[in-house]
């Protein structure tokens, strides 16, 4: 069975809710939980690009989207996604703080932070908060999918810190 969202705004396809909602995830026909990637990005255009990239490169993966760090934390606690992608500059709760909260409650869920800058300071903050990856926005098209694939297949902690600022 697929992951699906029950949402007040039912015009979005399953797995693409971006408002207040609850996710119910059932096991698929093989007894495995579907792979679910949560994307938290506050800008519509980039959120859509990330969603399209993941769907194209990982077609067997469900994608959920939210616009704020607060929504990301809430949805992670409710749905336990396979991997989380967070922008550092999220409204309500920034990506580093959202990472810290998610990591404290679900340390086995890999988190990738994305940001405009690739400075050492941002990378250290991201990793200290519990992120397993950091990709600059300028390098998303080249580096995000390989990092995602590695996290989906290995499940082990990695300090992937891609992207040159």
NORCOR-V963567 format. One record per pair of residues at least 12 apart in sequence whose ideal C-beta (glycine too) atoms are under 10 Angstrom apart, sorted by the first residue. I is the first residue (numbers start at 1). GAP is how many residues later the second one is. If there is no record, write none. Layout:
<<I GAP> <I GAP>>
//
This chain:
<<1 23> <1 24> <1 25> <1 26> <1 27> <1 28> <1 33> <2 12> <2 13> <2 22> <2 23> <2 24> <2 26> <2 32> <2 34> <2 60> <3 12> <3 20> <3 21> <3 22> <3 23> <3 25> <3 30> <3 31> <3 32> <3 33> <3 58> <3 59> <3 60> <3 61> <3 76> <3 78> <3 79> <4 13> <4 19> <4 20> <4 21> <4 22> <4 30> <4 58> <5 12> <5 13> <5 14> <5 16> <5 17> <5 18> <5 19> <5 20> <5 57> <5 59> <5 70> <5 74> <6 15> <6 16> <6 17> <6 18> <7 12> <7 13> <7 14> <7 15> <7 16> <8 12> <8 13> <9 12> <12 53> <13 50> <14 48> <14 50> <15 19> <15 21> <15 22> <15 36> <15 40> <15 46> <15 47> <15 48> <15 49> <15 50> <16 23> <16 35> <16 39> <16 46> <16 47> <16 48> <16 49> <17 47> <17 48> <17 49> <17 58> <18 21> <18 22> <18 23> <18 26> <18 29> <18 33> <18 46> <18 47> <18 48> <18 49> <18 50> <18 53> <19 46> <19 47> <19 48> <19 52> <20 46> <20 51> <20 54> <20 55> <21 43> <21 45> <21 50> <21 53> <21 54> <21 57> <21 58> <22 52> <22 53> <22 56> <22 57> <23 13> <23 15> <23 39> <23 41> <23 52> <23 53> <23 55> <23 56> <23 57> <23 58> <24 54> <24 55> <25 37> <25 53> <25 54> <25 55> <25 56> <25 57> <28 32> <33 47> <33 49> <34 26> <34 27> <34 28> <34 48> <35 23> <35 25> <35 26> <35 27> <35 28> <35 46> <35 47> <35 48> <35 113> <35 117> <36 25> <36 26> <36 27> <36 28> <36 43> <36 44> <36 45> <36 46> <36 47> <36 48> <37 13> <37 14> <37 17> <37 18> <37 21> <37 24> <37 25> <37 26> <37 27> <37 28> <37 44> <37 45> <37 46> <37 47> <37 48> <37 73> <37 75> <37 111> <37 114> <37 115> <38 24> <38 25> <38 26> <38 27> <38 28> <38 33> <38 34> <38 37> <38 38> <38 41> <38 42> <38 43> <38 44> <38 45> <38 46> <38 47> <38 48> <38 64> <38 71> <38 73> <39 12> <39 14> <39 15> <39 24> <39 25> <39 26> <39 27> <39 28> <39 33> <39 42> <39 44> <39 45> <39 46> <39 47> <39 48> <39 73> <39 75> <40 24> <40 25> <40 26> <40 27> <40 28> <40 29> <40 30> <40 31> <40 32> <40 33> <40 35> <40 36> <40 44> <40 45> <40 46> <40 47> <40 50> <40 51> <40 53> <40 55> <40 58> <40 59> <40 62> <40 71> <40 73> <40 74> <41 24> <41 25> <41 26> <41 27> <41 31> <41 44> <41 45> <41 46> <41 48> <41 49> <41 54> <41 73> <41 96> <42 24> <42 25> <42 26> <42 27> <42 45> <42 47> <42 48> <42 49> <42 50> <42 53> <43 24> <43 44> <43 46> <43 94> <44 21> <44 23> <46 41> <46 68> <46 91> <46 94> <47 16> <47 18> <47 19> <47 20> <47 38> <47 40> <48 17> <49 88> <49 91> <49 92> <50 13> <50 15> <50 35> <50 37> <50 64> <50 87> <50 90> <50 94> <51 12> <51 13> <51 14> <53 87> <53 88> <53 91> <53 92> <53 95> <54 29> <54 31> <54 90> <54 91> <54 94> <56 89> <57 87> <57 88> <57 89> <57 91> <57 92> <58 25> <58 87> <58 90> <58 91> <58 94> <60 92> <61 21> <61 22> <61 87> <61 91> <62 17> <62 19> <62 20> <63 18> <63 22> <64 12> <64 15> <64 17> <64 20> <65 20> <66 20> <66 24> <66 32> <67 20> <67 23> <67 24> <67 25> <68 19> <68 22> <68 23> <68 24> <68 25> <68 26> <68 30> <69 17> <69 18> <69 19> <69 20> <69 21> <69 22> <69 23> <69 24> <69 25> <69 26> <69 27> <69 28> <69 29> <69 30> <69 32> <69 33> <70 20> <70 21> <70 22> <70 23> <70 27> <70 28> <70 31> <71 19> <71 20> <71 21> <71 22> <71 27> <72 12> <72 13> <72 14> <72 15> <72 18> <72 20> <72 21> <72 23> <72 26> <72 27> <72 29> <72 30> <72 39> <73 13> <73 19> <73 20> <73 24> <73 25> <73 26> <73 27> <73 28> <73 29> <73 31> <73 32> <74 19> <74 24> <74 27> <75 27> <76 22> <76 25> <76 26> <76 27> <76 29> <76 30> <76 33> <76 35> <77 24> <77 25> <77 28> <77 29> <80 25> <80 26> <80 28> <80 29> <81 21> <81 25> <81 28> <81 29> <81 30> <82 27> <82 28> <82 66> <82 69> <82 70> <82 73> <83 26> <83 27> <83 28> <83 29> <83 49> <83 50> <83 64> <83 65> <83 68> <83 69> <84 14> <84 15> <84 18> <84 19> <84 22> <84 25> <84 26> <84 27> <84 28> <84 29> <84 47> <84 48> <84 67> <85 25> <85 26> <85 27> <85 28> <85 29> <85 48> <85 50> <85 55> <85 59> <85 62> <85 63> <86 12> <86 13> <86 16> <86 25> <86 26> <86 27> <86 28> <86 29> <86 40> <86 43> <86 45> <87 26> <87 27> <87 28> <87 29> <87 50> <88 25> <88 26> <88 27> <88 28> <88 29> <88 34> <88 37> <88 38> <88 43> <88 46> <88 49> <89 25> <89 26> <89 27> <94 19> <94 31> <94 35> <95 16> <95 17> <95 18> <95 19> <95 20> <95 27> <95 30> <95 31> <95 34> <95 36> <96 17> <96 19> <96 26> <96 29> <96 30> <96 32> <96 33> <96 34> <96 35> <97 32> <98 13> <98 15> <98 31> <99 12> <99 13> <99 14> <99 26> <99 27> <99 28> <99 29> <99 30> <99 31> <99 32> <99 33> <100 25> <100 28> <100 29> <100 30> <100 31> <101 28> <101 29> <102 27> <102 28> <102 29> <103 26> <103 27> <103 28> <103 29> <104 25> <104 26> <106 24> <107 23> <107 50> <108 47> <108 49> <109 21> <109 23> <109 42> <110 20> <110 21> <110 22> <110 23> <110 37> <110 38> <110 40> <110 41> <110 42> <110 44> <110 45> <110 46> <110 47> <110 48> <110 50> <111 15> <111 18> <111 19> <111 20> <111 21> <111 22> <111 23> <111 40> <112 14> <112 19> <112 20> <112 21> <112 22> <112 23> <112 31> <112 32> <112 35> <112 36> <112 39> <112 48> <112 50> <113 12> <113 13> <113 14> <113 16> <113 17> <113 18> <113 19> <113 20> <113 21> <113 22> <113 23> <113 48> <114 12> <114 19> <114 20> <114 21> <114 22> <114 23> <114 25> <114 26> <114 29> <114 30> <114 49> <115 19> <115 20> <115 21> <115 22> <115 48> <115 50> <116 20> <116 21> <116 22> <116 49> <117 19> <117 20> <117 21> <117 46> <117 48> <118 16> <118 17> <118 18> <118 19> <118 20> <118 21> <118 43> <118 44> <118 45> <118 46> <118 47> <119 17> <119 46> <120 41> <120 45> <122 12> <122 14> <122 39> <122 43> <123 13> <123 36> <123 38> <123 39> <123 40> <123 42> <124 37> <126 35> <127 32> <127 33> <127 34> <130 27> <131 28> <131 29> <131 30> <132 15> <132 18> <132 19> <132 22> <132 24> <132 25> <132 26> <132 27> <132 28> <132 29> <133 14> <133 15> <133 17> <133 18> <133 25> <133 26> <133 27> <133 28> <133 29> <133 30> <134 13> <134 25> <134 26> <134 27> <134 28> <134 29> <135 12> <135 13> <135 25> <135 26> <135 27> <135 28> <136 26> <136 27> <136 28> <136 29> <137 26> <138 25> <138 26> <138 27> <139 23> <139 24> <139 25> <139 26> <140 22> <140 23> <142 20> <142 21> <143 17> <143 19> <143 20> <143 21> <144 18> <144 19> <146 14> <146 16> <147 13> <147 14> <147 15> <147 16> <148 12>>
//
